[in-house]
Amino acid sequence: MATSRYFQAAHDVIVKTLDQSLTGQLDNFSSIASQLGKYGISIYILWYAYTTIVGKQKTAVQDFLWNLCRFWLILVFVKNMGGWLDSATQAIDGLKETFAGGDPWKWVDELWEKVQQVAAYLMSKDTSKYVKTDGAIASLLTYAGGIIALLLTSIVYLAAEVTIKILTITAPLFIICLSFGFLRQMFNSWLQLIFSSCFIFLFCGLAIKRE
């Protein structure tokens, strides 16, 4: 039996459509985050100057220079200077592929092929001479269970992949959150969502991978 590529082909079409709809969005979010960062730095400088004048800063120069360097480093990623943001997004994709351990959609197609083989095997075991009722029922139940499992797996995989793509596209907005202490939890939550989605590929792969 030739290996089916139905799920791989469907995945390619969906991802291609999604990529087309997201074209240019990374630069758009990068520009928005860059503007927010500039406004934030301006406000920070004014606030820091005020607290220094009223004597609330004990190590004013050192802290000020350190925070400016930190802001600059964050803006390097946000504005994609030297391709640092591209490297970060590629690292996220690489992390997903590492956790997946291969092409998960190929495994889904292989699982569908195995379902067909099992259904055909059960049908062949029915020795009825006329109407193979038992074999037909067994095959039907095999197909039903297989289709449900494949659909659920595909939905989980696709949801995880779409989540990673959306989080990657919006990366500049969450990276800029590192500039401000009260927003750092948003960056942590963003990073946790990425790892959670990657772990989905890992655990689903363990469940359906055929070796």
Backbone torsions as a table, in degrees:
resi	resn	phi	psi	omega
1	MET	NA	129.3	179.7
2	ALA	-68.1	143.1	-178.5
3	THR	-68.4	127.0	179.6
4	SER	-75.0	144.9	176.9
5	ARG	-123.3	26.9	-175.3
6	TYR	-61.4	-51.4	-176.5
7	PHE	-69.7	-36.0	176.5
8	GLN	-64.3	-42.8	179.5
9	ALA	-65.8	-42.8	178.6
10	ALA	-63.0	-41.5	178.3
11	HIS	-62.0	-43.8	-179.5
12	ASP	-61.2	-41.8	-180.0
13	VAL	-65.5	-45.2	-178.6
14	ILE	-64.4	-45.6	-178.6
15	VAL	-66.3	-39.2	178.1
16	LYS	-62.1	-43.4	178.3
17	THR	-64.0	-41.8	179.3
18	LEU	-65.1	-42.8	179.2
19	ASP	-62.6	-39.0	178.6
20	GLN	-64.8	-38.9	180.0
21	SER	-71.5	-23.7	-178.3
22	LEU	-98.6	2.5	-178.9
23	THR	-60.1	127.7	179.0
24	GLY	84.2	-8.3	-177.7
25	GLN	-70.7	-32.1	179.2
26	LEU	-62.9	-44.0	177.6
27	ASP	-64.5	-36.4	179.1
28	ASN	-64.4	-48.1	178.4
29	PHE	-67.0	-33.1	177.4
30	SER	-63.9	-41.1	178.2
31	SER	-65.6	-42.7	178.8
32	ILE	-62.5	-46.5	-179.3
33	ALA	-64.7	-36.9	178.5
34	SER	-63.4	-43.1	178.0
35	GLN	-64.1	-43.3	177.8
36	LEU	-61.4	-39.6	179.1
37	GLY	-63.7	-41.4	179.3
38	LYS	-64.1	-43.5	177.5
39	TYR	-63.0	-42.1	-179.7
40	GLY	-63.2	-40.8	179.3
41	ILE	-66.0	-41.1	178.6
42	SER	-61.4	-45.1	178.3
43	ILE	-64.3	-39.8	179.9
44	TYR	-62.5	-42.7	-179.3
45	ILE	-62.4	-43.4	178.3
46	LEU	-63.1	-44.8	179.7
47	TRP	-64.1	-41.6	-177.7
48	TYR	-68.2	-38.2	177.8
49	ALA	-62.5	-41.3	179.3
50	TYR	-64.3	-47.8	-178.5
51	THR	-66.6	-28.1	176.9
52	THR	-71.6	-41.9	-179.4
53	ILE	-63.2	-39.7	-178.3
54	VAL	-83.6	2.4	173.8
55	GLY	81.4	24.2	179.9
56	LYS	-90.0	-9.9	179.9
57	GLN	-104.3	121.4	-178.1
58	LYS	-84.3	-37.9	178.2
59	THR	-121.8	69.7	-169.6
60	ALA	-63.1	-49.5	-174.0
61	VAL	-66.0	-48.5	-178.0
62	GLN	-61.1	-47.0	-179.4
63	ASP	-64.8	-39.3	-178.9
64	PHE	-64.6	-46.6	179.7
65	LEU	-64.6	-40.3	179.2
66	TRP	-62.7	-44.2	-179.2
67	ASN	-67.4	-36.7	176.7
68	LEU	-64.7	-40.9	176.7
69	CYS	-63.6	-38.3	178.6
70	ARG	-66.1	-43.2	177.0
71	PHE	-61.1	-42.2	-178.6
72	TRP	-63.5	-42.4	-179.7
73	LEU	-63.8	-39.3	178.1
74	ILE	-65.5	-40.9	179.1
75	LEU	-67.3	-27.6	175.5
76	VAL	-58.5	-43.8	178.0
77	PHE	-71.5	-44.8	-175.3
78	VAL	-62.9	-42.4	-178.0
79	LYS	-88.0	3.1	177.1
80	ASN	59.4	38.7	176.9
81	MET	-68.6	129.3	179.5
82	GLY	67.8	13.7	179.5
83	GLY	75.1	20.3	-177.6
84	TRP	-67.0	-37.8	179.0
85	LEU	-67.9	-39.8	176.6
86	ASP	-61.0	-40.7	178.3
87	SER	-63.5	-38.1	179.5
88	ALA	-66.6	-42.3	179.5
89	THR	-68.4	-36.4	176.0
90	GLN	-65.5	-35.1	177.7
91	ALA	-65.1	-36.3	177.4
92	ILE	-64.9	-44.1	177.3
93	ASP	-63.0	-40.3	178.0
94	GLY	-64.7	-35.6	177.6
95	LEU	-64.5	-41.6	178.1
96	LYS	-62.0	-45.8	-179.0
97	GLU	-65.4	-36.1	178.6
98	THR	-65.4	-45.6	179.2
99	PHE	-66.2	-36.9	-179.4
100	ALA	-68.0	-36.4	178.9
101	GLY	74.1	19.6	-178.6
102	GLY	148.9	-163.7	179.4
103	ASP	-91.7	104.9	-177.4
104	PRO	-64.1	-29.1	-179.0
105	TRP	-72.0	-27.6	173.5
106	LYS	-66.1	-38.6	178.8
107	TRP	-67.2	-35.7	177.6
108	VAL	-64.1	-42.5	176.6
109	ASP	-63.3	-39.3	178.4
110	GLU	-66.1	-36.0	177.5
111	LEU	-66.0	-39.6	176.9
112	TRP	-63.2	-40.0	176.7
113	GLU	-62.5	-40.8	179.1
114	LYS	-65.7	-38.9	176.9
115	VAL	-59.7	-43.7	178.9
116	GLN	-63.1	-40.3	-179.9
117	GLN	-65.9	-42.4	179.4
118	VAL	-65.2	-42.2	179.2
119	ALA	-62.2	-42.2	178.8
120	ALA	-66.3	-37.5	179.2
121	TYR	-65.0	-43.6	179.0
122	LEU	-64.9	-38.1	178.2
123	MET	-64.5	-38.1	-178.9
124	SER	-70.9	-21.1	-179.3
125	LYS	-81.0	-10.5	176.7
126	ASP	-79.1	114.8	-175.3
127	THR	-93.2	12.2	179.0
128	SER	-61.5	141.7	-176.7
129	LYS	-81.4	-28.8	-173.6
130	TYR	-111.9	-84.0	-179.4
131	VAL	-100.2	117.1	-178.4
132	LYS	-85.5	73.2	-176.0
133	THR	-66.3	-48.4	-177.9
134	ASP	-61.5	-44.8	179.5
135	GLY	-64.0	-39.6	180.0
136	ALA	-65.8	-41.6	179.0
137	ILE	-64.9	-44.3	179.5
138	ALA	-62.1	-43.1	178.9
139	SER	-64.5	-42.1	-179.9
140	LEU	-62.5	-43.3	178.4
141	LEU	-65.7	-37.5	177.7
142	THR	-62.8	-46.2	178.2
143	TYR	-63.4	-41.6	-179.1
144	ALA	-62.5	-48.3	178.7
145	GLY	-63.8	-41.3	180.0
146	GLY	-64.8	-43.4	-179.6
147	ILE	-64.4	-42.2	178.1
148	ILE	-61.9	-45.6	179.7
149	ALA	-62.6	-42.3	-179.2
150	LEU	-66.8	-41.8	179.5
151	LEU	-64.9	-44.6	179.3
152	LEU	-63.1	-43.8	179.0
153	THR	-62.8	-42.9	-179.5
154	SER	-63.8	-41.6	179.4
155	ILE	-63.8	-43.3	179.8
156	VAL	-64.0	-46.5	178.6
157	TYR	-60.0	-47.8	-176.7
158	LEU	-65.6	-40.0	178.2
159	ALA	-62.6	-42.0	179.1
160	ALA	-65.0	-41.8	-178.6
161	GLU	-68.7	-41.7	177.6
162	VAL	-64.3	-39.9	178.0
163	THR	-59.9	-45.2	179.4
164	ILE	-62.9	-41.5	180.0
165	LYS	-63.9	-44.4	179.7
166	ILE	-64.4	-42.9	179.5
167	LEU	-66.1	-34.1	178.3
168	THR	-68.8	-42.9	-179.6
169	ILE	-63.6	-37.5	-177.9
170	THR	-90.9	11.0	-177.4
171	ALA	-52.4	-44.1	-178.5
172	PRO	-56.5	-37.3	-178.7
173	LEU	-65.5	-35.1	-179.0
174	PHE	-83.5	-31.2	177.1
175	ILE	-65.6	-39.0	180.0
176	ILE	-65.2	-21.2	177.8
177	CYS	-63.5	-21.9	178.0
178	LEU	-66.1	-17.9	-178.6
179	SER	-70.9	-22.2	-173.7
180	PHE	-126.5	127.5	-174.4
181	GLY	-57.1	-39.2	-176.2
182	PHE	-74.8	-8.1	178.9
183	LEU	-108.7	-0.7	-175.3
184	ARG	-65.4	-27.7	178.1
185	GLN	-63.5	-29.8	176.8
186	MET	-65.0	-40.6	176.5
187	PHE	-64.3	-42.2	178.8
188	ASN	-61.8	-41.3	178.8
189	SER	-65.2	-40.0	177.2
190	TRP	-60.4	-45.3	-180.0
191	LEU	-66.0	-38.3	178.2
192	GLN	-64.4	-38.0	177.8
193	LEU	-64.6	-37.9	178.1
194	ILE	-63.5	-47.8	179.9
195	PHE	-65.2	-37.8	178.3
196	SER	-61.7	-42.2	178.8
197	SER	-66.0	-38.2	178.1
198	CYS	-66.0	-38.0	178.4
199	PHE	-66.7	-27.7	175.6
200	ILE	-60.8	-43.2	177.6
201	PHE	-62.8	-38.0	-179.6
202	LEU	-65.1	-51.4	-174.4
203	PHE	-72.9	-37.4	176.3
204	CYS	-66.1	-36.1	177.3
205	GLY	-62.8	-38.8	177.6
206	LEU	-64.3	-30.7	-176.5
207	ALA	-79.2	-35.8	-172.3
208	ILE	-113.5	-9.4	-176.3
209	LYS	-63.5	131.3	-178.5
210	ARG	-106.8	116.6	177.6
211	GLU	-137.2	NA	NA
